[in-house]
Amino acid sequence: MLKQLKGSIILLITAIVWGSSFVAQSEGMKLIEPFTYNSIRTLIGGIVLVPVIFCFRKFPGKSGKKPLDWRVSILGGICCGVVLSVASSFQQFGIVTTTAGKSGFITAMYVIFVPVLALFLGKRQRPIIWLCVFMAIAGFYFLSFDNDFSIVTGDWLTLICAVFFAVHILFIDHFLEKGADGTVMACTQFFTAGLIMLVLMFIFEKPDISAIFEAKYTILYAGVLSCGVGYTLQIIGQRYTAPTVATLIMSLESVFSVLSGWIVLGESLELREALGCCLVFAAVILAQVRFPAKNKKIQIESESNGGKI
């Protein structure tokens, strides 16, 4: 019981770190451009995970039945890194014109997109998933559309980001099932994504060293805490917590993104936007709840990988 409580507290801290990182990303965009910010913070995340690999070298894959395969881990990291670079780029460009809180909730919709995309891979979904999809769409409407039915570009970009994060989750599942090492794959994906965005930075942007230095605290927070420490805490927490419960706890990331935006940036939500947040969060939770046959207790079952990398 104490170990489970310990794991839950660690995962709650993980959700707080991830949720508050939206504030760092939002503030960073006031100083430097998206590719510049993302490339540096992602590479920092990879560097932070290097020592973690040695600490959790024997951490098992998702199934825990197949031997760890370093070749698969590296290949998986490269593939996931390519997808992550796309997802994080859309998110970073999106947060320029939307709020940190809304970005967090819209990004959380990846939990809904995972089972939807899995349907195209031949995996049948429970009927309740479609209710969750409807709730998420309704929540997105209340979150993003104004009274004149307009929507800011940042909300659309963040929604596209959520789709790619869902693809990212499916990639992770695929390679973990093949015996990939979680920390090795995460470290590899951070370096892959960081290098891709570093190239895009030099092609499309003009990085300013002084501006980068001015944004150092937001970059370090997102790189060290969100990428490096956040993922490490996830590994530790899930050692003591059932994956299904872990997913629910970490989905609170979207709530903490709104709270952080309110406390740090002074962002506020109108009643309509608050309703949208509630619908999206309810859809995220409901998507992970399985109602078995009658006279049986409700069990929680994750429809996704159980966290983000």
Residue pairs with C-beta under 8 A, 6 or more apart in sequence:
3 240
4 240
4 241
6 240
7 236
7 237
7 238
7 239
7 240
7 241
7 246
8 237
8 241
8 245
8 249
10 233
10 236
10 237
10 240
11 233
11 234
11 237
11 238
11 241
11 246
11 249
11 250
12 249
12 252
13 233
14 230
14 233
14 234
14 237
14 249
14 250
14 307
15 249
15 250
15 251
15 252
15 253
15 255
15 256
16 256
17 225
17 226
17 229
17 230
17 233
18 226
18 230
18 250
18 253
18 256
18 308
19 104
19 252
19 253
19 254
19 255
19 256
19 257
19 258
19 259
19 260
20 221
20 256
20 257
20 260
20 264
21 221
21 222
21 225
21 226
21 230
22 95
22 100
22 101
22 103
22 104
22 257
22 260
22 261
23 100
23 257
23 260
23 261
23 264
23 265
24 217
24 218
24 219
24 221
24 222
24 226
25 37
25 91
25 92
25 95
25 100
25 103
25 218
25 222
26 95
26 99
26 100
26 103
26 261
26 265
27 215
27 218
27 265
28 37
28 41
28 215
28 218
28 219
28 222
29 37
29 92
29 95
29 96
31 211
31 214
31 215
31 218
32 207
32 208
32 211
32 212
32 215
33 201
33 205
33 206
33 207
34 89
34 92
34 93
34 96
34 205
35 89
35 92
35 197
35 198
35 200
35 201
35 204
35 205
36 201
36 205
36 207
36 212
37 92
37 215
37 218
37 219
37 222
38 85
38 88
38 89
38 92
38 193
38 194
38 197
39 194
39 195
39 197
39 198
39 200
39 201
40 194
40 212
40 219
40 223
41 219
41 220
41 222
41 223
41 226
41 227
42 84
42 85
42 88
42 190
42 193
42 194
42 197
42 223
42 227
43 190
43 191
43 194
43 195
43 198
43 223
44 219
44 220
44 223
44 224
44 227
44 228
45 190
45 194
45 223
45 224
45 226
45 227
45 228
45 231
46 187
46 188
46 190
46 191
46 194
46 227
47 228
48 223
48 224
48 227
48 228
48 229
48 232
49 183
49 186
49 187
49 190
49 227
49 228
49 231
49 232
50 187
52 183
52 187
52 228
52 231
52 232
52 235
53 181
53 183
53 184
53 187
56 182
56 183
56 232
56 235
57 181
57 183
58 68
59 181
59 182
59 183
59 235
60 68
61 68
61 176
61 177
61 178
61 179
61 180
61 181
61 182
62 173
62 176
62 177
62 305
63 176
63 177
63 179
66 177
66 178
66 179
67 179
68 179
68 180
68 181
69 178
69 179
69 180
69 181
70 181
70 184
72 175
72 178
72 179
72 180
73 175
73 180
73 181
73 184
73 185
73 188
74 184
74 185
74 188
75 175
76 171
76 172
76 174
76 175
76 176
76 178
76 180
76 185
76 188
76 189
77 180
77 184
77 185
77 186
77 187
77 188
77 189
77 191
77 192
78 188
78 189
78 192
79 171
79 175
80 168
80 171
80 172
80 175
80 185
80 188
80 189
80 192
80 309
81 188
81 189
81 190
81 191
81 192
81 193
81 196
82 192
82 193
82 196
83 164
83 167
83 168
83 171
84 168
84 189
84 190
84 192
84 193
84 309
85 192
85 193
85 196
85 197
86 164
87 161
87 164
87 165
87 167
87 168
88 161
88 193
88 197
89 197
89 200
90 157
90 158
90 160
90 161
90 164
91 103
91 107
91 157
91 158
91 161
93 154
93 157
94 103
94 153
94 154
94 155
94 156
94 157
94 158
94 160
94 161
95 103
95 154
95 158
96 154
97 152
97 153
97 154
98 106
98 144
98 152
98 154
98 155
98 158
99 261
99 265
99 267
100 257
100 258
100 260
100 261
100 265
100 267
101 257
101 258
101 260
101 261
101 262
101 267
101 269
101 277
102 143
102 144
102 155
102 158
102 273
103 154
103 158
103 257
104 253
104 254
104 256
104 257
104 258
104 261
105 139
105 143
105 254
105 257
105 258
105 276
105 277
105 280
105 281
106 140
106 143
106 144
106 155
106 158
106 159
106 161
106 162
106 280
107 158
107 161
107 162
107 165
107 254
108 162
108 251
108 253
108 254
108 280
108 281
108 284
109 136
109 140
109 159
109 162
109 280
109 283
109 284
110 162
110 163
110 165
110 166
110 168
110 169
110 304
110 308
111 166
111 247
111 251
111 284
111 287
111 288
111 303
111 304
112 129
112 132
112 133
112 136
112 283
112 284
112 287
113 162
113 163
113 165
113 166
114 166
114 169
114 170
114 303
114 304
115 123
115 125
115 129
115 287
115 303
116 125
116 129
116 133
116 166
117 163
117 166
117 167
117 170
118 125
118 170
119 125
121 170
126 290
128 286
128 287
128 289
128 291
129 287
129 303
131 286
132 283
132 284
132 286
132 287
133 283
135 279
135 280
135 282
135 283
135 286
136 279
136 280
136 283
136 284
138 276
138 279
139 275
139 276
139 277
139 278
139 279
139 280
139 281
139 282
139 283
140 155
140 159
140 276
140 280
141 276
142 272
142 273
142 275
142 276
142 279
143 155
143 273
143 276
143 277
143 280
144 151
144 152
144 155
144 276
145 151
165 308
166 304
168 308
168 309
169 304
169 305
169 308
172 185
172 305
172 309
173 304
173 305
175 185
176 182
176 185
176 305
182 235
183 231
183 235
185 309
186 231
186 309
189 309
190 227
201 207
212 219
231 309
234 246
234 250
234 307
237 246
237 249
238 246
238 306
238 307
241 249
243 302
243 306
244 288
244 299
244 300
244 301
244 302
244 306
245 300
246 302
246 306
246 307
247 288
247 300
247 302
247 304
247 306
247 307
248 285
248 288
248 300
250 306
250 307
250 308
251 281
251 284
251 285
251 288
254 277
254 280
254 281
254 284
255 281
258 267
258 269
258 277
261 267
262 268
262 269
269 277
287 303
288 300
288 301
288 302
288 303
288 304
289 298
289 300
289 301
290 298
290 299
290 300
290 301
291 298
292 298
292 299
